[in-house]
């Protein structure tokens, strides 16, 4: 129990520090260990464990399961995974739109942290953010086509040239200018440096 308390405090500090870079400035993460009744033991030992979070400054720490949005939950999960990557044993991690509600600098940081995590694990990330996609070692494009009463999904691995076009599309939308393609090439080149 004493070792758990110390580890919980240390992990809470580390996750809180990572939250600052992930678009949750002033946010805090804490782990509450509540002792069970004497003689009682659960699957988590002699304590009940609860993750608490305050995503914004001035808000109290409340149970993560009750207050975190999907995007906040994904980013906190990312922070946890990056921190415990050296001791975790899960070989593949899947993040579904970990970048919801962020953009620009924070999206690039999320991409960098996913890339860092990918050094020791297989990371699969579903994203709509060019800043995140540019950080990947590989890029798969998922498309859906509907015809009559049937929908077919297709996954295609993109070449480097295809990646430029896809990143440009993510940045620019329908009309892709040369300036947008140049920006996409710059993002990919900076990410691989």
C-alpha positions in Angstrom: 0.0 0.0 0.0 2.8 2.4 0.8 4.6 1.6 -2.4 1.3 2.1 -4.3 0.7 5.5 -2.7 4.2 6.6 -3.7 3.9 5.3 -7.2 0.4 6.9 -7.6 1.7 10.3 -6.5 4.7 10.1 -8.9 2.5 8.9 -11.9 0.0 11.7 -11.1 2.7 14.3 -11.3 4.1 12.9 -14.6 0.7 12.7 -16.3 -0.2 16.2 -15.1 3.1 17.5 -16.6 2.3 15.8 -20.0 -1.2 17.2 -19.9 0.2 20.8 -20.1 1.7 20.0 -23.6 -1.4 18.2 -24.8 -3.7 21.2 -24.8 -4.9 20.9 -21.2 -3.0 23.7 -19.6 -3.7 23.9 -15.9 -5.1 20.4 -15.9 -4.2 17.9 -13.2 -4.3 14.1 -12.9 -4.3 12.3 -9.6 -4.8 8.7 -8.5 -7.0 8.2 -5.4 -6.4 5.0 -3.4 -9.2 4.4 -0.9 -8.7 1.6 1.7 -11.3 -1.2 1.6 -12.9 -2.3 4.8 -10.7 -4.3 7.2 -10.4 -7.9 6.1 -11.7 -7.1 2.6 -9.7 -7.5 -0.5 -10.6 -6.8 -4.1 -9.0 -7.4 -7.5 -6.9 -4.3 -7.0 -5.7 -5.3 -3.6 -6.5 -3.6 -0.4 -7.6 -0.3 -2.0 -10.1 0.9 -4.5 -8.2 2.8 -7.3 -9.8 5.8 -9.0 -8.3 8.2 -11.6 -9.2 11.8 -11.0 -8.8 14.6 -13.4 -9.3 18.4 -13.6 -9.0 19.2 -17.3 -9.1 23.0 -16.7 -7.7 25.4 -14.2 -9.9 26.1 -11.2 -11.9 22.9 -11.5 -11.9 20.3 -8.8 -10.4 16.8 -9.3 -13.3 14.5 -10.2 -13.5 10.9 -11.5 -12.0 10.6 -15.0 -14.9 8.4 -16.1 -17.5 11.1 -15.2 -15.9 14.4 -16.5 -13.4 13.7 -19.3 -14.6 14.2 -22.9 -13.5 11.7 -25.5 -10.6 13.8 -26.7 -9.4 14.5 -23.2 -9.7 10.8 -22.4 -7.6 9.9 -25.4 -4.9 12.5 -24.6 -4.7 11.4 -21.0 -4.5 7.8 -22.2 -1.7 8.9 -24.6 0.2 10.6 -21.7 -0.2 7.4 -19.6 1.0 5.1 -22.4 4.1 7.3 -23.1 5.0 7.4 -19.4 4.6 3.6 -18.8 6.0 2.5 -22.2 9.2 1.4 -20.6 7.4 -1.1 -18.3 4.3 -1.9 -20.2 3.9 -5.2 -22.2 1.1 -4.3 -24.6 2.7 -4.7 -28.1 0.0 -2.8 -30.1 -1.8 0.4 -29.1 -4.7 1.9 -31.0 -5.7 5.5 -30.7 -9.0 6.6 -32.3 -9.0 10.3 -33.0 -6.7 11.2 -30.1 -6.5 14.6 -31.6 -10.2 15.6 -31.3 -10.6 19.3 -30.4 -7.0 20.3 -30.9 -5.0 21.7 -33.8 -1.7 23.4 -34.7 1.1 23.1 -32.1 -0.8 20.7 -29.8 -1.6 18.4 -32.7 2.0 18.3 -33.7 3.0 17.5 -30.1 0.4 14.7 -30.0 2.0 13.3 -33.3 5.5 13.5 -31.8 4.4 11.6 -28.7 2.7 9.0 -30.7 5.8 8.7 -32.8 7.9 8.4 -29.7 5.6 5.7 -28.4 5.9 3.9 -31.7 9.7 3.4 -31.1 8.8 0.6 -28.6 5.3 -0.4 -29.7 3.2 -0.7 -32.8 0.9 2.3 -32.7 -2.2 2.6 -34.9 -3.7 6.0 -34.9 -6.9 7.1 -36.7 -6.6 10.8 -37.3 -8.0 13.7 -39.3 -5.1 16.1 -38.4 -2.3 16.6 -40.9 0.1 17.4 -38.0 -0.5 14.0 -36.5 -0.5 12.0 -39.8 2.8 13.6 -40.9 4.6 12.1 -37.8 3.7 8.5 -38.8 6.3 6.1 -40.2 3.6 4.6 -42.5 0.3 6.1 -43.7 -2.8 4.2 -44.6 -5.8 5.8 -46.2 -9.2 4.4 -45.4 -12.0 5.2 -47.9 -15.6 4.2 -48.0 -17.8 4.0 -51.1 -21.5 3.3 -51.1 -23.3 2.0 -54.1 -27.0 1.0 -53.9 -27.4 -0.8 -50.6 -23.8 -1.7 -50.1 -20.9 0.1 -48.5 -17.3 -1.0 -49.1 -14.3 0.1 -47.1 -10.8 0.1 -48.6 -7.4 0.5 -47.0 -4.4 1.5 -49.0 -0.9 2.1 -47.9 0.4 5.4 -49.3 3.7 6.0 -51.0 5.7 9.1 -50.1 4.2 10.9 -53.1 0.7 9.8 -52.1 1.4 11.0 -48.5 2.1 14.5 -49.8 -1.2 14.6 -51.6 -3.1 13.2 -48.6 -1.5 15.6 -46.1 -2.2 18.4 -48.6 -5.9 17.3 -48.8 -6.0 17.2 -45.0 -4.7 20.8 -44.8 -6.4 22.3 -47.7 -9.7 20.6 -48.4 -11.2 20.4 -51.9 -8.9 22.8 -53.8 -5.2 21.8 -53.4 -2.8 24.6 -54.4 0.9 24.2 -55.0 1.4 26.2 -51.8 -0.6 23.6 -49.9 1.5 20.7 -51.4 4.7 22.6 -50.5 3.4 22.9 -46.9 2.6 19.2 -46.8 6.1 18.3 -48.1 7.6 20.6 -45.4 5.5 18.9 -42.7 6.6 15.5 -43.8 10.2 16.5 -44.1 10.3 18.1 -40.7 8.7 15.1 -39.1 11.3 12.7 -40.6 14.2 14.9 -39.5 
